[in-house]
Amino acid sequence: MYSKELIKGTLQTVVLKLLDNEGRMYGYQMNKRVGELSNGKYQLTEGALYPLLAKLEKEEMVVAERETVNGRPRKYYRITEKGRSAATSRREEFQNFLITMQRILDLNPDRT
């Protein structure tokens, strides 16, 4: 599992891109899917995920939709166009950041 500091710095990018790729999801689904995609190395905690979703909703990057499923209330999140644009921008920024970090830390995957 990765450190809290690394996860905190990438959480918004991960959540926005996940919603962009997967469509409408609720918090537990997001956590489960990220765990699957990362082979358990990247874990979303409720203490980080739900405040972020509230922030993204306030910033109009996601829209929340409430439904009752099997008699229980469930809150689904869907990305907006503003969120989609932010996801693309943050993904590009992160990709450039990774390239820079590879240079700084001398992490050349092509070198033997």
N, CA, C and O atoms as a printed pandas DataFrame, in Angstrom:
     atom_number atom_name residue_name chain_id  residue_number  x_coord  y_coord  z_coord
0              1         N          MET        A               1    0.839   -1.174    0.000
1              2        CA          MET        A               1    0.000    0.000    0.000
2              3         C          MET        A               1    0.890    1.246    0.000
3              4         O          MET        A               1    1.974    1.249    0.583
4              5         N          TYR        A               2    0.423    2.279   -0.649
5              6        CA          TYR        A               2    1.192    3.514   -0.759
6              7         C          TYR        A               2    0.956    4.417    0.444
7              8         O          TYR        A               2   -0.046    4.287    1.148
8              9         N          SER        A               3    1.886    5.330    0.667
9             10        CA          SER        A               3    1.792    6.233    1.816
10            11         C          SER        A               3    0.605    7.181    1.684
11            12         O          SER        A               3    0.129    7.461    0.583
12            13         N          LYS        A               4    0.142    7.667    2.828
13            14        CA          LYS        A               4   -0.978    8.606    2.857
14            15         C          LYS        A               4   -0.644    9.872    2.076
15            16         O          LYS        A               4   -1.518   10.453    1.432
16            17         N          GLU        A               5    0.607   10.300    2.128
17            18        CA          GLU        A               5    1.017   11.520    1.437
18            19         C          GLU        A               5    0.876   11.381   -0.080
19            20         O          GLU        A               5    0.395   12.297   -0.747
20            21         N          LEU        A               6    1.292   10.242   -0.621
21            22        CA          LEU        A               6    1.152   10.018   -2.064
22            23         C          LEU        A               6   -0.316    9.946   -2.463
23            24         O          LEU        A               6   -0.725   10.526   -3.469
24            25         N          ILE        A               7   -1.095    9.239   -1.677
25            26        CA          ILE        A               7   -2.521    9.095   -1.986
26            27         C          ILE        A               7   -3.225   10.445   -1.895
27            28         O          ILE        A               7   -4.032   10.781   -2.762
28            29         N          LYS        A               8   -2.929   11.215   -0.860
29            30        CA          LYS        A               8   -3.570   12.521   -0.689
30            31         C          LYS        A               8   -3.312   13.422   -1.890
31            32         O          LYS        A               8   -4.210   14.146   -2.321
32            33         N          GLY        A               9   -2.111   13.389   -2.431
33            34        CA          GLY        A               9   -1.761   14.233   -3.564
34            35         C          GLY        A               9   -2.384   13.804   -4.883
35            36         O          GLY        A               9   -2.390   14.572   -5.845
36            37         N          THR        A              10   -2.903   12.594   -4.937
37            38        CA          THR        A              10   -3.459   12.081   -6.196
38            39         C          THR        A              10   -4.949   11.772   -6.121
39            40         O          THR        A              10   -5.559   11.412   -7.128
40            41         N          LEU        A              11   -5.533   11.907   -4.950
41            42        CA          LEU        A              11   -6.913   11.467   -4.730
42            43         C          LEU        A              11   -7.923   12.132   -5.667
43            44         O          LEU        A              11   -8.763   11.450   -6.254
44            45         N          GLN        A              12   -7.847   13.446   -5.809
45            46        CA          GLN        A              12   -8.818   14.130   -6.669
46            47         C          GLN        A              12   -8.693   13.661   -8.112
47            48         O          GLN        A              12   -9.701   13.425   -8.778
48            49         N          THR        A              13   -7.482   13.528   -8.590
49            50        CA          THR        A              13   -7.261   13.057   -9.959
50            51         C          THR        A              13   -7.831   11.654  -10.138
51            52         O          THR        A              13   -8.498   11.378  -11.135
52            53         N          VAL        A              14   -7.579   10.781   -9.192
53            54        CA          VAL        A              14   -8.057    9.395   -9.264
54            55         C          VAL        A              14   -9.583    9.345   -9.269
55            56         O          VAL        A              14  -10.172    8.639  -10.087
56            57         N          VAL        A              15  -10.223   10.078   -8.377
57            58        CA          VAL        A              15  -11.688   10.049   -8.277
58            59         C          VAL        A              15  -12.329   10.613   -9.538
59            60         O          VAL        A              15  -13.272   10.026  -10.068
60            61         N          LEU        A              16  -11.828   11.745  -10.023
61            62        CA          LEU        A              16  -12.412   12.333  -11.233
62            63         C          LEU        A              16  -12.232   11.413  -12.439
63            64         O          LEU        A              16  -13.166   11.223  -13.218
64            65         N          LYS        A              17  -11.054   10.850  -12.596
65            66        CA          LYS        A              17  -10.808    9.962  -13.736
66            67         C          LYS        A              17  -11.636    8.683  -13.617
67            68         O          LYS        A              17  -12.129    8.167  -14.620
68            69         N          LEU        A              18  -11.786    8.181  -12.413
69            70        CA          LEU        A              18  -12.601    6.989  -12.193
70            71         C          LEU        A              18  -14.049    7.251  -12.606
71            72         O          LEU        A              18  -14.645    6.440  -13.315
72            73         N          LEU        A              19  -14.615    8.367  -12.171
73            74        CA          LEU        A              19  -15.990    8.703  -12.544
74            75         C          LEU        A              19  -16.111    8.958  -14.039
75            76         O          LEU        A              19  -17.134    8.638  -14.644
76            77         N          ASP        A              20  -15.083    9.527  -14.631
77            78        CA          ASP        A              20  -15.088    9.762  -16.079
78            79         C          ASP        A              20  -15.103    8.432  -16.832
79            80         O          ASP        A              20  -15.819    8.283  -17.823
80            81         N          ASN        A              21  -14.319    7.478  -16.364
81            82        CA          ASN        A              21  -14.229    6.170  -17.033
82            83         C          ASN        A              21  -15.414    5.261  -16.734
83            84         O          ASN        A              21  -15.939    4.602  -17.631
84            85         N          GLU        A              22  -15.830    5.225  -15.486
85            86        CA          GLU        A              22  -16.802    4.229  -15.030
86            87         C          GLU        A              22  -18.244    4.733  -15.039
87            88         O          GLU        A              22  -19.178    3.931  -15.041
88            89         N          GLY        A              23  -18.432    6.036  -15.044
89            90        CA          GLY        A              23  -19.787    6.583  -14.967
90            91         C          GLY        A              23  -20.225    6.766  -13.528
91            92         O          GLY        A              23  -19.393    6.943  -12.639
92            93         N          ARG        A              24  -21.501    6.724  -13.300
93            94        CA          ARG        A              24  -22.105    6.968  -11.991
94            95         C          ARG        A              24  -21.703    5.882  -10.994
95            96         O          ARG        A              24  -21.808    4.689  -11.278
96            97         N          MET        A              25  -21.243    6.320   -9.820
97            98        CA          MET        A              25  -20.804    5.370   -8.792
98            99         C          MET        A              25  -21.116    5.924   -7.409
99           100         O          MET        A              25  -21.278    7.132   -7.234
100          101         N          TYR        A              26  -21.199    5.031   -6.430
101          102        CA          TYR        A              26  -21.287    5.469   -5.040
102          103         C          TYR        A              26  -19.941    5.193   -4.369
103          104         O          TYR        A              26  -19.104    4.468   -4.905
104          105         N          GLY        A              27  -19.749    5.780   -3.194
105          106        CA          GLY        A              27  -18.446    5.739   -2.538
106          107         C          GLY        A              27  -17.841    4.361   -2.388
107          108         O          GLY        A              27  -16.673    4.161   -2.721
108          109         N          TYR        A              28  -18.614    3.404   -1.892
109          110        CA          TYR        A              28  -18.086    2.054   -1.697
110          111         C          TYR        A              28  -17.630    1.448   -3.025
111          112         O          TYR        A              28  -16.607    0.767   -3.082
112          113         N          GLN        A              29  -18.394    1.698   -4.093
113          114        CA          GLN        A              29  -18.016    1.197   -5.426
114          115         C          GLN        A              29  -16.673    1.774   -5.852
115          116         O          GLN        A              29  -15.823    1.062   -6.386
116          117         N          MET        A              30  -16.488    3.075   -5.610
117          118        CA          MET        A              30  -15.224    3.729   -5.975
118          119         C          MET        A              30  -14.064    3.076   -5.244
119          120         O          MET        A              30  -13.042    2.745   -5.845
120          121         N          ASN        A              31  -14.234    2.896   -3.944
121          122        CA          ASN        A              31  -13.183    2.284   -3.139
122          123         C          ASN        A              31  -12.842    0.890   -3.653
123          124         O          ASN        A              31  -11.670    0.543   -3.797
124          125         N          LYS        A              32  -13.866    0.102   -3.924
125          126        CA          LYS        A              32  -13.663   -1.263   -4.409
126          127         C          LYS        A              32  -12.964   -1.268   -5.774
127          128         O          LYS        A              32  -12.042   -2.054   -5.993
128          129         N          ARG        A              33  -13.392   -0.409   -6.677
129          130        CA          ARG        A              33  -12.825   -0.375   -8.030
130          131         C          ARG        A              33  -11.364    0.079   -8.021
131          132         O          ARG        A              33  -10.531   -0.485   -8.731
132          133         N          VAL        A              34  -11.059    1.089   -7.222
133          134        CA          VAL        A              34   -9.670    1.545   -7.120
134          135         C          VAL        A              34   -8.799    0.433   -6.546
135          136         O          VAL        A              34   -7.671    0.235   -6.996
136          137         N          GLY        A              35   -9.308   -0.286   -5.566
137          138        CA          GLY        A              35   -8.574   -1.428   -5.015
138          139         C          GLY        A              35   -8.295   -2.483   -6.070
139          140         O          GLY        A              35   -7.198   -3.039   -6.123
140          141         N          GLU        A              36   -9.294   -2.761   -6.917
141          142        CA          GLU        A              36   -9.115   -3.736   -8.006
142          143         C          GLU        A              36   -8.080   -3.251   -9.011
143          144         O          GLU        A              36   -7.189   -4.005   -9.402
144          145         N          LEU        A              37   -8.197   -1.995   -9.428
145          146        CA          LEU        A              37   -7.285   -1.454  -10.440
146          147         C          LEU        A              37   -5.840   -1.387   -9.952
147          148         O          LEU        A              37   -4.906   -1.481  -10.750
148          149         N          SER        A              38   -5.657   -1.224   -8.640
149          150        CA          SER        A              38   -4.311   -1.080   -8.082
150          151         C          SER        A              38   -3.798   -2.356   -7.421
151          152         O          SER        A              38   -2.747   -2.344   -6.779
152          153         N          ASN        A              39   -4.529   -3.449   -7.572
153          154        CA          ASN        A              39   -4.169   -4.695   -6.885
154          155         C          ASN        A              39   -4.013   -4.481   -5.381
155          156         O          ASN        A              39   -3.132   -5.064   -4.749
156          157         N          GLY        A              40   -4.877   -3.637   -4.818
157          158        CA          GLY        A              40   -4.881   -3.402   -3.383
158          159         C          GLY        A              40   -3.835   -2.435   -2.871
159          160         O          GLY        A              40   -3.730   -2.236   -1.661
160          161         N          LYS        A              41   -3.057   -1.827   -3.757
161          162        CA          LYS        A              41   -1.979   -0.934   -3.325
162          163         C          LYS        A              41   -2.444    0.498   -3.069
163          164         O          LYS        A              41   -1.750    1.261   -2.398
164          165         N          TYR        A              42   -3.595    0.865   -3.590
165          166        CA          TYR        A              42   -4.122    2.228   -3.432
166          167         C          TYR        A              42   -5.488    2.098   -2.782
167          168         O          TYR        A              42   -6.436    1.617   -3.402
168          169         N          GLN        A              43   -5.585    2.526   -1.537
169          170        CA          GLN        A              43   -6.833    2.402   -0.781
170          171         C          GLN        A              43   -7.434    3.775   -0.523
171          172         O          GLN        A              43   -6.737    4.696   -0.098
172          173         N          LEU        A              44   -8.723    3.906   -0.780
173          174        CA          LEU        A              44   -9.450    5.128   -0.456
174          175         C          LEU        A              44  -10.040    4.956    0.936
175          176         O          LEU        A              44  -10.726    3.968    1.198
176          177         N          THR        A              45   -9.783    5.897    1.824
177          178        CA          THR        A              45  -10.402    5.836    3.145
178          179         C          THR        A              45  -11.658    6.700    3.130
179          180         O          THR        A              45  -11.734    7.689    2.401
180          181         N          GLU        A              46  -12.634    6.320    3.934
181          182        CA          GLU        A              46  -13.862    7.108    4.024
182          183         C          GLU        A              46  -13.554    8.527    4.481
183          184         O          GLU        A              46  -14.183    9.481    4.023
184          185         N          GLY        A              47  -12.587    8.667    5.385
185          186        CA          GLY        A              47  -12.217    9.972    5.919
186          187         C          GLY        A              47  -11.622   10.907    4.886
187          188         O          GLY        A              47  -11.627   12.123    5.077
188          189         N          ALA        A              48  -11.114   10.364    3.803
189          190        CA          ALA        A              48  -10.575   11.191    2.718
190          191         C          ALA        A              48  -11.559   11.288    1.560
191          192         O          ALA        A              48  -11.711   12.355    0.965
192          193         N          LEU        A              49  -12.227   10.186    1.236
193          194        CA          LEU        A              49  -13.091   10.136    0.058
194          195         C          LEU        A              49  -14.324   11.025    0.183
195          196         O          LEU        A              49  -14.592   11.834   -0.705
196          197         N          TYR        A              50  -15.071   10.885    1.266
197          198        CA          TYR        A              50  -16.350   11.602    1.358
198          199         C          TYR        A              50  -16.190   13.120    1.482
199          200         O          TYR        A              50  -16.977   13.851    0.880
200          201         N          PRO        A              51  -15.208   13.627    2.236
201          202        CA          PRO        A              51  -14.993   15.081    2.208
202          203         C          PRO        A              51  -14.589   15.578    0.811
203          204         O          PRO        A              51  -14.987   16.668    0.399
204          205         N          LEU        A              52  -13.800   14.779    0.087
205          206        CA          LEU        A              52  -13.426   15.164   -1.273
206          207         C          LEU        A              52  -14.653   15.200   -2.173
207          208         O          LEU        A              52  -14.813   16.140   -2.952
208          209         N          LEU        A              53  -15.519   14.202   -2.083
209          210        CA          LEU        A              53  -16.731   14.183   -2.906
210          211         C          LEU        A              53  -17.616   15.390   -2.596
211          212         O          LEU        A              53  -18.205   15.973   -3.506
212          213         N          ALA        A              54  -17.715   15.770   -1.322
213          214        CA          ALA        A              54  -18.493   16.960   -0.944
214          215         C          ALA        A              54  -17.874   18.217   -1.555
215          216         O          ALA        A              54  -18.589   19.099   -2.031
216          217         N          LYS        A              55  -16.555   18.295   -1.540
217          218        CA          LYS        A              55  -15.843   19.438   -2.131
218          219         C          LYS        A              55  -16.061   19.483   -3.643
219          220         O          LYS        A              55  -16.336   20.545   -4.203
220          221         N          LEU        A              56  -15.940   18.340   -4.297
221          222        CA          LEU        A              56  -16.140   18.281   -5.746
222          223         C          LEU        A              56  -17.576   18.640   -6.117
223          224         O          LEU        A              56  -17.821   19.261   -7.151
224          225         N          GLU        A              57  -18.518   18.246   -5.271
225          226        CA          GLU        A              57  -19.923   18.594   -5.517
226          227         C          GLU        A              57  -20.122   20.106   -5.375
227          228         O          GLU        A              57  -20.812   20.724   -6.186
228          229         N          LYS        A              58  -19.525   20.687   -4.356
229          230        CA          LYS        A              58  -19.624   22.138   -4.138
230          231         C          LYS        A              58  -18.997   22.908   -5.299
231          232         O          LYS        A              58  -19.495   23.965   -5.688
232          233         N          GLU        A              59  -17.910   22.379   -5.850
233          234        CA          GLU        A              59  -17.216   23.020   -6.976
234          235         C          GLU        A              59  -17.856   22.677   -8.321
235          236         O          GLU        A              59  -17.356   23.079   -9.371
236          237         N          GLU        A              60  -18.964   21.932   -8.282
237          238        CA          GLU        A              60  -19.728   21.538   -9.466
238          239         C          GLU        A              60  -18.935   20.669  -10.445
239          240         O          GLU        A              60  -19.142   20.725  -11.657
240          241         N          MET        A              61  -18.023   19.866   -9.892
241          242        CA          MET        A              61  -17.284   18.911  -10.716
242          243         C          MET        A              61  -17.976   17.556  -10.741
243          244         O          MET        A              61  -17.780   16.757  -11.657
244          245         N          VAL        A              62  -18.794   17.313   -9.713
245          246        CA          VAL        A              62  -19.637   16.120   -9.672
246          247         C          VAL        A              62  -21.036   16.525   -9.228
247          248         O          VAL        A              62  -21.232   17.568   -8.605
248          249         N          VAL        A              63  -21.994   15.683   -9.560
249          250        CA          VAL        A              63  -23.376   15.857   -9.126
250          251         C          VAL        A              63  -23.751   14.617   -8.330
251          252         O          VAL        A              63  -23.462   13.494   -8.743
252          253         N          ALA        A              64  -24.394   14.825   -7.187
253          254        CA          ALA        A              64  -24.842   13.702   -6.360
254          255         C          ALA        A              64  -26.310   13.422   -6.639
255          256         O          ALA        A              64  -27.118   14.340   -6.779
256          257         N          GLU        A              65  -26.638   12.142   -6.718
257          258        CA          GLU        A              65  -28.017   11.701   -6.944
258          259         C          GLU        A              65  -28.352   10.671   -5.872
259          260         O          GLU        A              65  -27.648    9.673   -5.717
260          261         N          ARG        A              66  -29.415   10.916   -5.144
261          262        CA          ARG        A              66  -29.815    9.989   -4.074
262          263         C          ARG        A              66  -30.864    9.016   -4.587
263          264         O          ARG        A              66  -31.793    9.388   -5.305
264          265         N          GLU        A              67  -30.687    7.756   -4.197
265          266        CA          GLU        A              67  -31.641    6.701   -4.553
266          267         C          GLU        A              67  -31.793    5.771   -3.364
267          268         O          GLU        A              67  -30.915    5.686   -2.506
268          269         N          THR        A              68  -32.899    5.088   -3.328
269          270        CA          THR        A              68  -33.096    4.049   -2.320
270          271         C          THR        A              68  -32.924    2.701   -3.008
271          272         O          THR        A              68  -33.609    2.393   -3.983
272          273         N          VAL        A              69  -32.003    1.908   -2.485
273          274        CA          VAL        A              69  -31.711    0.584   -3.040
274          275         C          VAL        A              69  -31.926   -0.433   -1.928
275          276         O          VAL        A              69  -31.286   -0.363   -0.879
276          277         N          ASN        A              70  -32.829   -1.377   -2.163
277          278        CA          ASN        A              70  -33.174   -2.383   -1.150
278          279         C          ASN        A              70  -33.545   -1.735    0.186
279          280         O          ASN        A              70  -33.162   -2.217    1.252
280          281         N          GLY        A              71  -34.291   -0.640    0.108
281          282        CA          GLY        A              71  -34.748    0.041    1.310
282          283         C          GLY        A              71  -33.717    0.913    1.993
283          284         O          GLY        A              71  -33.988    1.486    3.048
284          285         N          ARG        A              72  -32.533    1.021    1.403
285          286        CA          ARG        A              72  -31.461    1.820    2.006
286          287         C          ARG        A              72  -31.105    2.981    1.100
287          288         O          ARG        A              72  -31.026    2.815   -0.118
288          289         N          PRO        A              73  -30.889    4.157    1.677
289          290        CA          PRO        A              73  -30.507    5.304    0.848
290          291         C          PRO        A              73  -29.072    5.146    0.338
291          292         O          PRO        A              73  -28.194    4.672    1.058
292          293         N          ARG        A              74  -28.859    5.542   -0.883
293          294        CA          ARG        A              74  -27.526    5.470   -1.487
294          295         C          ARG        A              74  -27.298    6.750   -2.281
295          296         O          ARG        A              74  -28.197    7.242   -2.962
296          297         N          LYS        A              75  -26.091    7.277   -2.185
297          298        CA          LYS        A              75  -25.746    8.511   -2.877
298          299         C          LYS        A              75  -24.770    8.184   -4.006
299          300         O          LYS        A              75  -23.642    7.751   -3.767
300          301         N          TYR        A              76  -25.223    8.399   -5.229
301          302        CA          TYR        A              76  -24.392    8.167   -6.411
302          303         C          TYR        A              76  -23.782    9.487   -6.859
303          304         O          TYR        A              76  -24.381   10.551   -6.702
304          305         N          TYR        A              77  -22.592    9.400   -7.413
305          306        CA          TYR        A              77  -21.909   10.586   -7.928
306          307         C          TYR        A              77  -21.678   10.411   -9.417
307          308         O          TYR        A              77  -21.360    9.326   -9.903
308          309         N          ARG        A              78  -21.849   11.517  -10.122
309          310        CA          ARG        A              78  -21.660   11.536  -11.576
310          311         C          ARG        A              78  -20.806   12.750  -11.912
311          312         O          ARG        A              78  -21.008   13.827  -11.352
312          313         N          ILE        A              79  -19.858   12.582  -12.818
313          314        CA          ILE        A              79  -18.975   13.679  -13.209
314          315         C          ILE        A              79  -19.725   14.652  -14.123
315          316         O          ILE        A              79  -20.579   14.245  -14.911
316          317         N          THR        A              80  -19.395   15.936  -14.007
317          318        CA          THR        A              80  -19.972   16.967  -14.868
318          319         C          THR        A              80  -18.963   17.314  -15.963
319          320         O          THR        A              80  -17.838   16.816  -15.953
320          321         N          GLU        A              81  -19.359   18.154  -16.889
321          322        CA          GLU        A              81  -18.414   18.593  -17.926
322          323         C          GLU        A              81  -17.235   19.333  -17.301
323          324         O          GLU        A              81  -16.092   19.164  -17.727
324          325         N          LYS        A              82  -17.516   20.152  -16.292
325          326        CA          LYS        A              82  -16.441   20.858  -15.588
326          327         C          LYS        A              82  -15.483   19.852  -14.942
327          328         O          LYS        A              82  -14.266   20.033  -14.988
328          329         N          GLY        A              83  -16.027   18.806  -14.349
329          330        CA          GLY        A              83  -15.206   17.763  -13.742
330          331         C          GLY        A              83  -14.425   16.980  -14.774
331          332         O          GLY        A              83  -13.272   16.614  -14.544
332          333         N          ARG        A              84  -15.050   16.723  -15.909
333          334        CA          ARG        A              84  -14.388   15.994  -16.998
334          335         C          ARG        A              84  -13.187   16.790  -17.518
335          336         O          ARG        A              84  -12.120   16.232  -17.774
336          337         N          SER        A              85  -13.377   18.081  -17.666
337          338        CA          SER        A              85  -12.288   18.952  -18.113
338          339         C          SER        A              85  -11.154   18.962  -17.084
339          340         O          SER        A              85   -9.978   18.904  -17.444
340          341         N          ALA        A              86  -11.520   19.037  -15.807
341          342        CA          ALA        A              86  -10.514   19.011  -14.738
342          343         C          ALA        A              86   -9.785   17.673  -14.711
343          344         O          ALA        A              86   -8.575   17.636  -14.485
344          345         N          ALA        A              87  -10.498   16.580  -14.936
345          346        CA          ALA        A              87   -9.876   15.249  -14.947
346          347         C          ALA        A              87   -8.825   15.156  -16.041
347          348         O          ALA        A              87   -7.729   14.641  -15.817
348          349         N          THR        A              88   -9.159   15.653  -17.222
349          350        CA          THR        A              88   -8.216   15.627  -18.345
350          351         C          THR        A              88   -6.995   16.477  -18.035
351          352         O          THR        A              88   -5.861   16.052  -18.255
352          353         N          SER        A              89   -7.227   17.669  -17.528
353          354        CA          SER        A              89   -6.140   18.586  -17.203
354          355         C          SER        A              89   -5.235   18.014  -16.113
355          356         O          SER        A              89   -4.010   18.067  -16.231
356          357         N          ARG        A              90   -5.825   17.473  -15.065
357          358        CA          ARG        A              90   -5.037   16.918  -13.957
358          359         C          ARG        A              90   -4.278   15.669  -14.387
359          360         O          ARG        A              90   -3.164   15.430  -13.921
360          361         N          ARG        A              91   -4.862   14.880  -15.261
361          362        CA          ARG        A              91   -4.180   13.686  -15.766
362          363         C          ARG        A              91   -2.933   14.079  -16.556
363          364         O          ARG        A              91   -1.872   13.478  -16.394
364          365         N          GLU        A              92   -3.070   15.086  -17.404
365          366        CA          GLU        A              92   -1.922   15.567  -18.182
366          367         C          GLU        A              92   -0.847   16.135  -17.263
367          368         O          GLU        A              92    0.342   15.884  -17.457
368          369         N          GLU        A              93   -1.273   16.906  -16.259
369          370        CA          GLU        A              93   -0.324   17.467  -15.299
370          371         C          GLU        A              93    0.404   16.345  -14.557
371          372         O          GLU        A              93    1.617   16.410  -14.361
372          373         N          PHE        A              94   -0.333   15.328  -14.150
373          374        CA          PHE        A              94    0.259   14.211  -13.418
374          375         C          PHE        A              94    1.245   13.439  -14.293
375          376         O          PHE        A              94    2.305   13.023  -13.825
376          377         N          GLN        A              95    0.894   13.252  -15.553
377          378        CA          GLN        A              95    1.791   12.556  -16.473
378          379         C          GLN        A              95    3.113   13.318  -16.610
379          380         O          GLN        A              95    4.182   12.709  -16.587
380          381         N          ASN        A              96    3.046   14.628  -16.750
381          382        CA          ASN        A              96    4.260   15.443  -16.828
382          383         C          ASN        A              96    5.046   15.389  -15.519
383          384         O          ASN        A              96    6.276   15.355  -15.531
384          385         N          PHE        A              97    4.337   15.381  -14.400
385          386        CA          PHE        A              97    4.975   15.274  -13.093
386          387         C          PHE        A              97    5.743   13.954  -12.976
387          388         O          PHE        A              97    6.870   13.933  -12.482
388          389         N          LEU        A              98    5.139   12.866  -13.426
389          390        CA          LEU        A              98    5.810   11.558  -13.373
390          391         C          LEU        A              98    7.090   11.543  -14.203
391          392         O          LEU        A              98    8.108   10.998  -13.777
392          393         N          ILE        A              99    7.032   12.135  -15.372
393          394        CA          ILE        A              99    8.222   12.210  -16.231
394          395         C          ILE        A              99    9.328   12.979  -15.516
395          396         O          ILE        A              99   10.488   12.569  -15.525
396          397         N          THR        A             100    8.956   14.096  -14.898
397          398        CA          THR        A             100    9.929   14.906  -14.166
398          399         C          THR        A             100   10.512   14.127  -12.991
399          400         O          THR        A             100   11.723   14.159  -12.771
400          401         N          MET        A             101    9.672   13.433  -12.240
401          402        CA          MET        A             101   10.152   12.658  -11.093
402          403         C          MET        A             101   11.069   11.520  -11.536
403          404         O          MET        A             101   12.032   11.199  -10.840
404          405         N          GLN        A             102   10.784   10.913  -12.675
405          406        CA          GLN        A             102   11.666    9.861  -13.185
406          407         C          GLN        A             102   13.055   10.422  -13.456
407          408         O          GLN        A             102   14.061    9.774  -13.170
408          409         N          ARG        A             103   13.105   11.622  -14.005
409          410        CA          ARG        A             103   14.408   12.250  -14.267
410          411         C          ARG        A             103   15.124   12.582  -12.963
411          412         O          ARG        A             103   16.303   12.270  -12.793
412          413         N          ILE        A             104   14.402   13.215  -12.049
413          414        CA          ILE        A             104   15.011   13.638  -10.789
414          415         C          ILE        A             104   15.516   12.441   -9.988
415          416         O          ILE        A             104   16.620   12.479   -9.444
416          417         N          LEU        A             105   14.730   11.401   -9.915
417          418        CA          LEU        A             105   15.078   10.232   -9.103
418          419         C          LEU        A             105   15.864    9.176   -9.871
419          420         O          LEU        A             105   16.174    8.109   -9.340
420          421         N          ASP        A             106   16.181    9.483  -11.113
421          422        CA          ASP        A             106   16.941    8.571  -11.963
422          423         C          ASP        A             106   16.246    7.213  -12.069
423          424         O          ASP        A             106   16.854    6.164  -11.853
424          425         N          LEU        A             107   14.955    7.264  -12.409
425          426        CA          LEU        A             107   14.146    6.050  -12.559
426          427         C          LEU        A             107   13.859    5.824  -14.030
427          428         O          LEU        A             107   12.759    6.114  -14.501
428          429         N          ASN        A             108   14.812    5.323  -14.740
429          430        CA          ASN        A             108   14.635    5.086  -16.167
430          431         C          ASN        A             108   14.215    3.636  -16.370
431          432         O          ASN        A             108   15.040    2.732  -16.241
432          433         N          PRO        A             109   12.933    3.399  -16.688
433          434        CA          PRO        A             109   12.470    2.014  -16.830
434          435         C          PRO        A             109   13.081    1.284  -18.020
435          436         O          PRO        A             109   13.033    0.055  -18.074
436          437         N          ASP        A             110   13.654    2.012  -18.971
437          438        CA          ASP        A             110   14.243    1.377  -20.152
438          439         C          ASP        A             110   15.672    0.919  -19.909
439          440         O          ASP        A             110   16.217    0.138  -20.689
440          441         N          ARG        A             111   16.274    1.394  -18.843
441          442        CA          ARG        A             111   17.655    1.046  -18.553
442          443         C          ARG        A             111   17.728   -0.317  -17.872
443          444         O          ARG        A             111   16.871   -0.645  -17.051
444          445         N          THR        A             112   18.730   -1.101  -18.200
445          446        CA          THR        A             112   18.880   -2.425  -17.568
446          447         C          THR        A             112   19.885   -2.394  -16.450
447          448         O          THR        A             112   20.132   -3.419  -15.813
